[in-house]
């Protein structure tokens, strides 16, 4: 199994900035040029900035269909 490498704060900022710059400069085309690492860094930065309430695993934040499937 592949070891998961954690990104440093500086690496998250560098990758996220690179992805955002692509989107800012090229619009919709820039979104197709973002690497998976840049997308992961942008998502991590959103979470680290506290822009999302709670955690993605909180039951209150899950879509309704997930709750319906669990009760079946």
Secondary structure, 3 states (H helix, E strand, C coil): CCCCCCCCHHHHHHHHHHHHHHHHHHCHHHHHHCCHHHHHHHHHHHHHCCCCCCCCCCHHHCCHHHHHHHHC
